[in-house]
Every structure is written in structure tokens, then in C-alpha cells.
Amino acid sequence: MIRILIKKKHDKIIEIQILGHAMYADYGKDIVCAGASSIFITTVNAILKFSKEAISVDMKKDKVCLKKLEENEIVDKLLENMTELFQELSVTYPKNITIREDV
């Protein structure tokens, strides 16, 4: 199962951790993992177009951690959009993806 942890401070996202594998299908054929990866990578690329210093991303085999490094309204909106897309994915595939907020 993909586990997403969203850390917030003062109602703004400061960190997002993504752990695990969806186990919807075999590795490389898993549409839930592909969807989550697409949401994450598209958002990261969009943020980096605005500011290369706005975030840090640490990617490991089964864990990705994004940390917000600077206050930026565009970055905040893109991170909120990313979490909304993850929420939609979790509604469709509740057995394969969970989301938890740490406020």
C-alpha cells in the first residue's frame, strides 16, 4: 500500500512523504503507482520551474520526501493541488493508497 504523510504548519504544507508500493499489480504494471508517481513528478517539475530553491526532494527505492524550503504562494497552491489529486486517487483505490495529515 502507498502511504502518504502530509505535514502541515499553520495550515500550509511543509513536507510530503510517500512510502511503499500500491500492490495493485506487478511492479512496472501498477496503475496506482503510476498515477501517484505522475502526480508527484508533475508537481515537482512545475515547482522547480518557478524556483529551484523552493523545495528539496529526497528519493529512495520505496520512499520519497519533499520538503518546502521557502514561502511561496505558487508553491503552496501546487502542493495543495498535489494533495487533492492524491485524495482523488485514494477514493478510487482505497485498498492501495492512504493519506494521513500531521498538523
Biopython code that builds the backbone (N, CA, C, O; Angstrom):
import numpy as np
from Bio.PDB.StructureBuilder import StructureBuilder

atoms = [
    (1, "MET", "N", (0.840, -1.177, 0.000)),
    (1, "MET", "CA", (0.000, 0.000, 0.000)),
    (1, "MET", "C", (0.891, 1.249, 0.000)),
    (1, "MET", "O", (1.916, 1.288, 0.680)),
    (2, "ILE", "N", (0.494, 2.249, -0.758)),
    (2, "ILE", "CA", (1.164, 3.546, -0.727)),
    (2, "ILE", "C", (0.621, 4.313, 0.475)),
    (2, "ILE", "O", (-0.590, 4.435, 0.658)),
    (3, "ARG", "N", (1.540, 4.825, 1.287)),
    (3, "ARG", "CA", (1.161, 5.636, 2.432)),
    (3, "ARG", "C", (1.723, 7.035, 2.222)),
    (3, "ARG", "O", (2.923, 7.213, 2.018)),
    (4, "ILE", "N", (0.852, 8.008, 2.275)),
    (4, "ILE", "CA", (1.263, 9.393, 2.091)),
    (4, "ILE", "C", (1.044, 10.135, 3.404)),
    (4, "ILE", "O", (-0.042, 10.105, 3.983)),
    (5, "LEU", "N", (2.094, 10.795, 3.855)),
    (5, "LEU", "CA", (2.030, 11.606, 5.064)),
    (5, "LEU", "C", (2.231, 13.058, 4.663)),
    (5, "LEU", "O", (3.240, 13.413, 4.054)),
    (6, "ILE", "N", (1.260, 13.890, 5.010)),
    (6, "ILE", "CA", (1.313, 15.314, 4.696)),
    (6, "ILE", "C", (1.493, 16.066, 6.007)),
    (6, "ILE", "O", (0.632, 16.019, 6.885)),
    (7, "LYS", "N", (2.622, 16.761, 6.129)),
    (7, "LYS", "CA", (2.884, 17.537, 7.336)),
    (7, "LYS", "C", (2.570, 19.006, 7.049)),
    (7, "LYS", "O", (2.984, 19.570, 6.036)),
    (8, "LYS", "N", (1.819, 19.601, 7.983)),
    (8, "LYS", "CA", (1.424, 20.996, 7.830)),
    (8, "LYS", "C", (1.841, 21.811, 9.046)),
    (8, "LYS", "O", (1.976, 21.298, 10.156)),
    (9, "LYS", "N", (2.037, 23.089, 8.796)),
    (9, "LYS", "CA", (2.296, 24.049, 9.857)),
    (9, "LYS", "C", (1.537, 25.315, 9.489)),
    (9, "LYS", "O", (1.722, 25.865, 8.403)),
    (10, "HIS", "N", (0.690, 25.769, 10.391)),
    (10, "HIS", "CA", (-0.148, 26.947, 10.138)),
    (10, "HIS", "C", (-0.978, 26.760, 8.858)),
    (10, "HIS", "O", (-1.088, 27.673, 8.039)),
    (11, "ASP", "N", (-1.558, 25.564, 8.702)),
    (11, "ASP", "CA", (-2.417, 25.205, 7.560)),
    (11, "ASP", "C", (-1.708, 25.202, 6.207)),
    (11, "ASP", "O", (-2.370, 25.197, 5.170)),
    (12, "LYS", "N", (-0.390, 25.204, 6.201)),
    (12, "LYS", "CA", (0.360, 25.135, 4.940)),
    (12, "LYS", "C", (1.235, 23.891, 4.954)),
    (12, "LYS", "O", (1.828, 23.538, 5.973)),
    (13, "ILE", "N", (1.299, 23.241, 3.811)),
    (13, "ILE", "CA", (2.096, 22.026, 3.680)),
    (13, "ILE", "C", (3.576, 22.392, 3.782)),
    (13, "ILE", "O", (4.057, 23.305, 3.111)),
    (14, "ILE", "N", (4.284, 21.650, 4.642)),
    (14, "ILE", "CA", (5.726, 21.864, 4.764)),
    (14, "ILE", "C", (6.524, 20.626, 4.330)),
    (14, "ILE", "O", (7.715, 20.718, 4.034)),
    (15, "GLU", "N", (5.847, 19.460, 4.297)),
    (15, "GLU", "CA", (6.536, 18.230, 3.907)),
    (15, "GLU", "C", (5.520, 17.192, 3.454)),
    (15, "GLU", "O", (4.410, 17.107, 3.977)),
    (16, "ILE", "N", (5.931, 16.407, 2.469)),
    (16, "ILE", "CA", (5.118, 15.284, 1.991)),
    (16, "ILE", "C", (6.033, 14.074, 1.873)),
    (16, "ILE", "O", (7.071, 14.128, 1.215)),
    (17, "GLN", "N", (5.634, 12.978, 2.519)),
    (17, "GLN", "CA", (6.364, 11.722, 2.421)),
    (17, "GLN", "C", (5.475, 10.696, 1.734)),
    (17, "GLN", "O", (4.289, 10.574, 2.039)),
    (18, "ILE", "N", (6.065, 9.971, 0.813)),
    (18, "ILE", "CA", (5.348, 8.904, 0.113)),
    (18, "ILE", "C", (6.144, 7.630, 0.323)),
    (18, "ILE", "O", (7.330, 7.559, -0.001)),
    (19, "LEU", "N", (5.472, 6.619, 0.873)),
    (19, "LEU", "CA", (6.147, 5.366, 1.221)),
    (19, "LEU", "C", (5.422, 4.176, 0.600)),
    (19, "LEU", "O", (4.199, 4.180, 0.462)),
    (20, "GLY", "N", (6.189, 3.167, 0.233)),
    (20, "GLY", "CA", (5.604, 1.896, -0.165)),
    (20, "GLY", "C", (5.251, 1.759, -1.634)),
    (20, "GLY", "O", (5.618, 2.575, -2.479)),
    (21, "HIS", "N", (4.525, 0.694, -1.891)),
    (21, "HIS", "CA", (4.092, 0.318, -3.236)),
    (21, "HIS", "C", (2.606, -0.040, -3.170)),
    (21, "HIS", "O", (2.159, -0.654, -2.200)),
    (22, "ALA", "N", (1.853, 0.335, -4.178)),
    (22, "ALA", "CA", (0.395, 0.156, -4.157)),
    (22, "ALA", "C", (-0.044, -1.303, -4.122)),
    (22, "ALA", "O", (-1.091, -1.617, -3.556)),
    (23, "MET", "N", (0.734, -2.191, -4.716)),
    (23, "MET", "CA", (0.386, -3.613, -4.788)),
    (23, "MET", "C", (-0.925, -3.855, -5.555)),
    (23, "MET", "O", (-1.612, -4.850, -5.326)),
    (24, "TYR", "N", (-1.253, -2.944, -6.452)),
    (24, "TYR", "CA", (-2.442, -3.125, -7.287)),
    (24, "TYR", "C", (-2.157, -4.151, -8.379)),
    (24, "TYR", "O", (-3.016, -4.956, -8.737)),
    (25, "ALA", "N", (-0.926, -4.102, -8.902)),
    (25, "ALA", "CA", (-0.499, -5.027, -9.956)),
    (25, "ALA", "C", (1.012, -5.222, -9.811)),
    (25, "ALA", "O", (1.640, -4.632, -8.932)),
    (26, "ASP", "N", (1.582, -6.048, -10.672)),
    (26, "ASP", "CA", (3.020, -6.281, -10.637)),
    (26, "ASP", "C", (3.790, -4.987, -10.841)),
    (26, "ASP", "O", (3.311, -4.055, -11.488)),
    (27, "TYR", "N", (5.002, -4.946, -10.272)),
    (27, "TYR", "CA", (5.878, -3.797, -10.426)),
    (27, "TYR", "C", (6.071, -3.497, -11.916)),
    (27, "TYR", "O", (6.380, -4.390, -12.705)),
    (28, "GLY", "N", (5.888, -2.248, -12.279)),
    (28, "GLY", "CA", (6.009, -1.838, -13.675)),
    (28, "GLY", "C", (4.685, -1.834, -14.421)),
    (28, "GLY", "O", (4.592, -1.278, -15.516)),
    (29, "LYS", "N", (3.658, -2.449, -13.841)),
    (29, "LYS", "CA", (2.340, -2.502, -14.473)),
    (29, "LYS", "C", (1.255, -1.947, -13.557)),
    (29, "LYS", "O", (0.065, -2.067, -13.847)),
    (30, "ASP", "N", (1.669, -1.349, -12.466)),
    (30, "ASP", "CA", (0.751, -0.899, -11.428)),
    (30, "ASP", "C", (0.241, 0.513, -11.742)),
    (30, "ASP", "O", (0.997, 1.480, -11.652)),
    (31, "ILE", "N", (-1.027, 0.630, -12.106)),
    (31, "ILE", "CA", (-1.582, 1.938, -12.495)),
    (31, "ILE", "C", (-1.719, 2.887, -11.316)),
    (31, "ILE", "O", (-1.686, 4.104, -11.498)),
    (32, "VAL", "N", (-1.870, 2.351, -10.112)),
    (32, "VAL", "CA", (-1.981, 3.226, -8.937)),
    (32, "VAL", "C", (-0.614, 3.864, -8.659)),
    (32, "VAL", "O", (-0.525, 5.067, -8.412)),
    (33, "CYS", "N", (0.437, 3.062, -8.699)),
    (33, "CYS", "CA", (1.788, 3.619, -8.529)),
    (33, "CYS", "C", (2.111, 4.599, -9.652)),
    (33, "CYS", "O", (2.694, 5.655, -9.410)),
    (34, "ALA", "N", (1.741, 4.257, -10.853)),
    (34, "ALA", "CA", (1.998, 5.154, -11.985)),
    (34, "ALA", "C", (1.259, 6.475, -11.805)),
    (34, "ALA", "O", (1.809, 7.539, -12.089)),
    (35, "GLY", "N", (0.022, 6.411, -11.336)),
    (35, "GLY", "CA", (-0.756, 7.626, -11.103)),
    (35, "GLY", "C", (-0.139, 8.483, -10.015)),
    (35, "GLY", "O", (-0.009, 9.697, -10.175)),
    (36, "ALA", "N", (0.244, 7.859, -8.906)),
    (36, "ALA", "CA", (0.861, 8.605, -7.804)),
    (36, "ALA", "C", (2.191, 9.206, -8.238)),
    (36, "ALA", "O", (2.496, 10.351, -7.906)),
    (37, "SER", "N", (2.977, 8.443, -8.973)),
    (37, "SER", "CA", (4.262, 8.945, -9.467)),
    (37, "SER", "C", (4.072, 10.123, -10.414)),
    (37, "SER", "O", (4.807, 11.108, -10.341)),
    (38, "SER", "N", (3.095, 10.023, -11.293)),
    (38, "SER", "CA", (2.823, 11.109, -12.237)),
    (38, "SER", "C", (2.403, 12.387, -11.519)),
    (38, "SER", "O", (2.855, 13.479, -11.863)),
    (39, "ILE", "N", (1.541, 12.245, -10.526)),
    (39, "ILE", "CA", (1.099, 13.405, -9.745)),
    (39, "ILE", "C", (2.308, 14.061, -9.079)),
    (39, "ILE", "O", (2.474, 15.279, -9.138)),
    (40, "PHE", "N", (3.139, 13.252, -8.454)),
    (40, "PHE", "CA", (4.293, 13.775, -7.728)),
    (40, "PHE", "C", (5.294, 14.444, -8.671)),
    (40, "PHE", "O", (5.685, 15.589, -8.444)),
    (41, "ILE", "N", (5.707, 13.749, -9.715)),
    (41, "ILE", "CA", (6.737, 14.260, -10.624)),
    (41, "ILE", "C", (6.267, 15.509, -11.356)),
    (41, "ILE", "O", (7.038, 16.455, -11.521)),
    (42, "THR", "N", (5.019, 15.525, -11.794)),
    (42, "THR", "CA", (4.488, 16.706, -12.481)),
    (42, "THR", "C", (4.493, 17.918, -11.562)),
    (42, "THR", "O", (4.849, 19.018, -11.985)),
    (43, "THR", "N", (4.101, 17.725, -10.311)),
    (43, "THR", "CA", (4.085, 18.828, -9.351)),
    (43, "THR", "C", (5.499, 19.315, -9.054)),
    (43, "THR", "O", (5.747, 20.520, -9.041)),
    (44, "VAL", "N", (6.420, 18.396, -8.816)),
    (44, "VAL", "CA", (7.806, 18.779, -8.542)),
    (44, "VAL", "C", (8.380, 19.565, -9.718)),
    (44, "VAL", "O", (9.017, 20.599, -9.520)),
    (45, "ASN", "N", (8.161, 19.085, -10.924)),
    (45, "ASN", "CA", (8.678, 19.797, -12.102)),
    (45, "ASN", "C", (8.081, 21.192, -12.229)),
    (45, "ASN", "O", (8.785, 22.135, -12.591)),
    (46, "ALA", "N", (6.806, 21.332, -11.938)),
    (46, "ALA", "CA", (6.157, 22.649, -12.010)),
    (46, "ALA", "C", (6.753, 23.596, -10.971)),
    (46, "ALA", "O", (7.039, 24.754, -11.274)),
    (47, "ILE", "N", (6.939, 23.102, -9.748)),
    (47, "ILE", "CA", (7.524, 23.933, -8.696)),
    (47, "ILE", "C", (8.933, 24.371, -9.082)),
    (47, "ILE", "O", (9.286, 25.537, -8.904)),
    (48, "LEU", "N", (9.734, 23.460, -9.602)),
    (48, "LEU", "CA", (11.109, 23.783, -9.966)),
    (48, "LEU", "C", (11.200, 24.789, -11.105)),
    (48, "LEU", "O", (12.204, 25.489, -11.231)),
    (49, "LYS", "N", (10.165, 24.871, -11.933)),
    (49, "LYS", "CA", (10.142, 25.892, -12.985)),
    (49, "LYS", "C", (10.020, 27.290, -12.388)),
    (49, "LYS", "O", (10.532, 28.257, -12.952)),
    (50, "PHE", "N", (9.338, 27.396, -11.242)),
    (50, "PHE", "CA", (9.181, 28.691, -10.581)),
    (50, "PHE", "C", (10.376, 29.037, -9.711)),
    (50, "PHE", "O", (10.810, 30.188, -9.668)),
    (51, "SER", "N", (10.906, 28.038, -9.018)),
    (51, "SER", "CA", (12.019, 28.297, -8.103)),
    (51, "SER", "C", (12.773, 27.005, -7.814)),
    (51, "SER", "O", (12.206, 26.056, -7.272)),
    (52, "LYS", "N", (14.021, 26.974, -8.168)),
    (52, "LYS", "CA", (14.847, 25.789, -7.920)),
    (52, "LYS", "C", (15.144, 25.609, -6.430)),
    (52, "LYS", "O", (15.503, 24.512, -6.002)),
    (53, "GLU", "N", (14.999, 26.668, -5.643)),
    (53, "GLU", "CA", (15.301, 26.620, -4.214)),
    (53, "GLU", "C", (14.057, 26.439, -3.350)),
    (53, "GLU", "O", (14.175, 26.427, -2.124)),
    (54, "ALA", "N", (12.891, 26.300, -3.928)),
    (54, "ALA", "CA", (11.640, 26.247, -3.159)),
    (54, "ALA", "C", (11.449, 24.943, -2.413)),
    (54, "ALA", "O", (10.807, 24.921, -1.362)),
    (55, "ILE", "N", (11.996, 23.849, -2.939)),
    (55, "ILE", "CA", (11.790, 22.533, -2.337)),
    (55, "ILE", "C", (13.082, 21.721, -2.383)),
    (55, "ILE", "O", (14.000, 22.008, -3.151)),
    (56, "SER", "N", (13.116, 20.702, -1.538)),
    (56, "SER", "CA", (14.139, 19.664, -1.658)),
    (56, "SER", "C", (13.400, 18.344, -1.804)),
    (56, "SER", "O", (12.337, 18.146, -1.215)),
    (57, "VAL", "N", (13.969, 17.450, -2.585)),
    (57, "VAL", "CA", (13.360, 16.144, -2.802)),
    (57, "VAL", "C", (14.423, 15.077, -2.566)),
    (57, "VAL", "O", (15.510, 15.118, -3.142)),
    (58, "ASP", "N", (14.085, 14.129, -1.712)),
    (58, "ASP", "CA", (14.967, 13.007, -1.426)),
    (58, "ASP", "C", (14.246, 11.745, -1.880)),
    (58, "ASP", "O", (13.207, 11.383, -1.327)),
    (59, "MET", "N", (14.799, 11.077, -2.888)),
    (59, "MET", "CA", (14.160, 9.887, -3.448)),
    (59, "MET", "C", (14.994, 8.657, -3.138)),
    (59, "MET", "O", (16.195, 8.609, -3.406)),
    (60, "LYS", "N", (14.322, 7.660, -2.563)),
    (60, "LYS", "CA", (14.923, 6.354, -2.318)),
    (60, "LYS", "C", (14.024, 5.305, -2.953)),
    (60, "LYS", "O", (13.009, 5.650, -3.559)),
    (61, "LYS", "N", (14.374, 4.045, -2.826)),
    (61, "LYS", "CA", (13.624, 2.984, -3.517)),
    (61, "LYS", "C", (12.124, 3.023, -3.226)),
    (61, "LYS", "O", (11.320, 3.116, -4.153)),
    (62, "ASP", "N", (11.741, 2.956, -1.960)),
    (62, "ASP", "CA", (10.324, 2.921, -1.612)),
    (62, "ASP", "C", (9.910, 4.106, -0.750)),
    (62, "ASP", "O", (8.941, 4.020, 0.004)),
    (63, "LYS", "N", (10.650, 5.225, -0.862)),
    (63, "LYS", "CA", (10.320, 6.405, -0.072)),
    (63, "LYS", "C", (10.755, 7.664, -0.813)),
    (63, "LYS", "O", (11.863, 7.755, -1.342)),
    (64, "VAL", "N", (9.852, 8.619, -0.829)),
    (64, "VAL", "CA", (10.147, 9.928, -1.404)),
    (64, "VAL", "C", (9.755, 10.963, -0.362)),
    (64, "VAL", "O", (8.695, 10.865, 0.256)),
    (65, "CYS", "N", (10.609, 11.948, -0.173)),
    (65, "CYS", "CA", (10.309, 13.008, 0.786)),
    (65, "CYS", "C", (10.523, 14.363, 0.117)),
    (65, "CYS", "O", (11.606, 14.654, -0.390)),
    (66, "LEU", "N", (9.489, 15.175, 0.123)),
    (66, "LEU", "CA", (9.538, 16.532, -0.408)),
    (66, "LEU", "C", (9.423, 17.491, 0.768)),
    (66, "LEU", "O", (8.501, 17.377, 1.575)),
    (67, "LYS", "N", (10.347, 18.430, 0.868)),
    (67, "LYS", "CA", (10.295, 19.447, 1.918)),
    (67, "LYS", "C", (10.239, 20.819, 1.270)),
    (67, "LYS", "O", (10.995, 21.120, 0.346)),
    (68, "LYS", "N", (9.324, 21.650, 1.774)),
    (68, "LYS", "CA", (9.228, 23.027, 1.286)),
    (68, "LYS", "C", (10.280, 23.851, 2.012)),
    (68, "LYS", "O", (10.363, 23.816, 3.240)),
    (69, "LEU", "N", (11.083, 24.592, 1.257)),
    (69, "LEU", "CA", (12.192, 25.338, 1.837)),
    (69, "LEU", "C", (11.947, 26.837, 1.918)),
    (69, "LEU", "O", (12.614, 27.539, 2.677)),
    (70, "GLU", "N", (10.989, 27.328, 1.134)),
    (70, "GLU", "CA", (10.717, 28.766, 1.163)),
    (70, "GLU", "C", (9.227, 29.023, 1.016)),
    (70, "GLU", "O", (8.496, 28.240, 0.410)),
    (71, "GLU", "N", (8.802, 30.133, 1.583)),
    (71, "GLU", "CA", (7.395, 30.518, 1.459)),
    (71, "GLU", "C", (7.161, 31.092, 0.056)),
    (71, "GLU", "O", (7.884, 31.971, -0.412)),
    (72, "ASN", "N", (6.132, 30.565, -0.584)),
    (72, "ASN", "CA", (5.832, 30.978, -1.941)),
    (72, "ASN", "C", (4.378, 30.585, -2.223)),
    (72, "ASN", "O", (4.016, 29.416, -2.094)),
    (73, "GLU", "N", (3.559, 31.542, -2.600)),
    (73, "GLU", "CA", (2.138, 31.290, -2.827)),
    (73, "GLU", "C", (1.906, 30.277, -3.944)),
    (73, "GLU", "O", (1.021, 29.428, -3.835)),
    (74, "ILE", "N", (2.680, 30.359, -4.999)),
    (74, "ILE", "CA", (2.524, 29.416, -6.113)),
    (74, "ILE", "C", (2.865, 27.998, -5.653)),
    (74, "ILE", "O", (2.149, 27.046, -5.964)),
    (75, "VAL", "N", (3.958, 27.870, -4.915)),
    (75, "VAL", "CA", (4.358, 26.556, -4.404)),
    (75, "VAL", "C", (3.268, 26.001, -3.488)),
    (75, "VAL", "O", (2.931, 24.820, -3.574)),
    (76, "ASP", "N", (2.720, 26.835, -2.620)),
    (76, "ASP", "CA", (1.641, 26.392, -1.732)),
    (76, "ASP", "C", (0.449, 25.871, -2.530)),
    (76, "ASP", "O", (-0.118, 24.832, -2.188)),
    (77, "LYS", "N", (0.071, 26.570, -3.569)),
    (77, "LYS", "CA", (-1.070, 26.138, -4.389)),
    (77, "LYS", "C", (-0.774, 24.840, -5.124)),
    (77, "LYS", "O", (-1.641, 23.973, -5.229)),
    (78, "LEU", "N", (0.439, 24.702, -5.630)),
    (78, "LEU", "CA", (0.800, 23.467, -6.324)),
    (78, "LEU", "C", (0.830, 22.276, -5.362)),
    (78, "LEU", "O", (0.408, 21.178, -5.727)),
    (79, "LEU", "N", (1.319, 22.480, -4.150)),
    (79, "LEU", "CA", (1.325, 21.393, -3.160)),
    (79, "LEU", "C", (-0.092, 21.020, -2.733)),
    (79, "LEU", "O", (-0.396, 19.840, -2.564)),
    (80, "GLU", "N", (-0.958, 22.013, -2.557)),
    (80, "GLU", "CA", (-2.365, 21.721, -2.229)),
    (80, "GLU", "C", (-3.027, 20.954, -3.375)),
    (80, "GLU", "O", (-3.785, 20.014, -3.141)),
    (81, "ASN", "N", (-2.740, 21.354, -4.599)),
    (81, "ASN", "CA", (-3.295, 20.655, -5.759)),
    (81, "ASN", "C", (-2.814, 19.200, -5.784)),
    (81, "ASN", "O", (-3.595, 18.289, -6.059)),
    (82, "MET", "N", (-1.536, 18.991, -5.496)),
    (82, "MET", "CA", (-0.994, 17.635, -5.470)),
    (82, "MET", "C", (-1.731, 16.791, -4.442)),
    (82, "MET", "O", (-2.098, 15.652, -4.732)),
    (83, "THR", "N", (-1.954, 17.324, -3.249)),
    (83, "THR", "CA", (-2.642, 16.548, -2.214)),
    (83, "THR", "C", (-4.088, 16.263, -2.602)),
    (83, "THR", "O", (-4.608, 15.194, -2.283)),
    (84, "GLU", "N", (-4.748, 17.201, -3.286)),
    (84, "GLU", "CA", (-6.116, 16.960, -3.747)),
    (84, "GLU", "C", (-6.148, 15.840, -4.786)),
    (84, "GLU", "O", (-7.065, 15.019, -4.781)),
    (85, "LEU", "N", (-5.164, 15.800, -5.668)),
    (85, "LEU", "CA", (-5.092, 14.725, -6.656)),
    (85, "LEU", "C", (-4.834, 13.381, -5.982)),
    (85, "LEU", "O", (-5.421, 12.372, -6.373)),
    (86, "PHE", "N", (-3.952, 13.355, -4.958)),
    (86, "PHE", "CA", (-3.743, 12.126, -4.196)),
    (86, "PHE", "C", (-5.036, 11.687, -3.511)),
    (86, "PHE", "O", (-5.335, 10.494, -3.462)),
    (87, "GLN", "N", (-5.806, 12.641, -2.982)),
    (87, "GLN", "CA", (-7.090, 12.312, -2.337)),
    (87, "GLN", "C", (-8.027, 11.643, -3.336)),
    (87, "GLN", "O", (-8.665, 10.642, -3.012)),
    (88, "GLU", "N", (-8.114, 12.187, -4.541)),
    (88, "GLU", "CA", (-8.981, 11.593, -5.570)),
    (88, "GLU", "C", (-8.535, 10.172, -5.895)),
    (88, "GLU", "O", (-9.366, 9.276, -6.049)),
    (89, "LEU", "N", (-7.227, 9.966, -5.998)),
    (89, "LEU", "CA", (-6.700, 8.629, -6.278)),
    (89, "LEU", "C", (-7.033, 7.669, -5.143)),
    (89, "LEU", "O", (-7.364, 6.508, -5.387)),
    (90, "SER", "N", (-6.948, 8.148, -3.899)),
    (90, "SER", "CA", (-7.236, 7.284, -2.755)),
    (90, "SER", "C", (-8.716, 6.926, -2.650)),
    (90, "SER", "O", (-9.053, 5.865, -2.125)),
    (91, "VAL", "N", (-9.596, 7.782, -3.135)),
    (91, "VAL", "CA", (-11.023, 7.478, -3.150)),
    (91, "VAL", "C", (-11.305, 6.351, -4.144)),
    (91, "VAL", "O", (-12.122, 5.467, -3.883)),
    (92, "THR", "N", (-10.625, 6.395, -5.274)),
    (92, "THR", "CA", (-10.823, 5.367, -6.303)),
    (92, "THR", "C", (-10.166, 4.045, -5.913)),
    (92, "THR", "O", (-10.688, 2.975, -6.221)),
    (93, "TYR", "N", (-9.018, 4.120, -5.234)),
    (93, "TYR", "CA", (-8.261, 2.918, -4.867)),
    (93, "TYR", "C", (-7.968, 2.905, -3.353)),
    (93, "TYR", "O", (-6.807, 2.982, -2.953)),
    (94, "PRO", "N", (-9.000, 2.809, -2.521)),
    (94, "PRO", "CA", (-8.797, 2.895, -1.064)),
    (94, "PRO", "C", (-7.972, 1.745, -0.469)),
    (94, "PRO", "O", (-7.409, 1.896, 0.615)),
    (95, "LYS", "N", (-7.894, 0.620, -1.148)),
    (95, "LYS", "CA", (-7.107, -0.504, -0.654)),
    (95, "LYS", "C", (-5.627, -0.366, -1.004)),
    (95, "LYS", "O", (-4.794, -1.136, -0.526)),
    (96, "ASN", "N", (-5.306, 0.623, -1.844)),
    (96, "ASN", "CA", (-3.947, 0.732, -2.347)),
    (96, "ASN", "C", (-3.219, 2.023, -1.977)),
    (96, "ASN", "O", (-2.008, 2.129, -2.169)),
    (97, "ILE", "N", (-3.950, 2.999, -1.450)),
    (97, "ILE", "CA", (-3.325, 4.268, -1.102)),
    (97, "ILE", "C", (-4.059, 4.893, 0.086)),
    (97, "ILE", "O", (-5.286, 4.992, 0.094)),
    (98, "THR", "N", (-3.283, 5.312, 1.085)),
    (98, "THR", "CA", (-3.856, 6.004, 2.236)),
    (98, "THR", "C", (-3.131, 7.332, 2.433)),
    (98, "THR", "O", (-1.960, 7.481, 2.084)),
    (99, "ILE", "N", (-3.849, 8.279, 2.995)),
    (99, "ILE", "CA", (-3.290, 9.609, 3.233)),
    (99, "ILE", "C", (-3.557, 9.987, 4.668)),
    (99, "ILE", "O", (-4.655, 9.794, 5.190)),
    (100, "ARG", "N", (-2.522, 10.537, 5.304)),
    (100, "ARG", "CA", (-2.649, 10.987, 6.682)),
    (100, "ARG", "C", (-2.050, 12.383, 6.790)),
    (100, "ARG", "O", (-0.988, 12.662, 6.233)),
    (101, "GLU", "N", (-2.737, 13.244, 7.506)),
    (101, "GLU", "CA", (-2.215, 14.584, 7.741)),
    (101, "GLU", "C", (-1.693, 14.686, 9.156)),
    (101, "GLU", "O", (-2.319, 14.216, 10.106)),
    (102, "ASP", "N", (-0.546, 15.303, 9.277)),
    (102, "ASP", "CA", (0.077, 15.566, 10.576)),
    (102, "ASP", "C", (0.149, 17.082, 10.720)),
    (102, "ASP", "O", (0.969, 17.737, 10.077)),
    (103, "VAL", "N", (-0.715, 17.631, 11.568)),
    (103, "VAL", "CA", (-0.812, 19.089, 11.691)),
    (103, "VAL", "C", (-0.085, 19.561, 12.930)),
    (103, "VAL", "O", (-0.054, 20.759, 13.209)),
]
sb = StructureBuilder()
sb.init_structure("model")
sb.init_model(0)
sb.init_chain("A")
sb.init_seg("    ")
for serial, (resi, resn, name, xyz) in enumerate(atoms, 1):
    if name == "N":
        sb.init_residue(resn, " ", resi, " ")
    sb.init_atom(name, np.array(xyz, "f"), 0.0, 1.0, " ", f" {name:<3s}", serial, name[0])
structure = sb.get_structure()
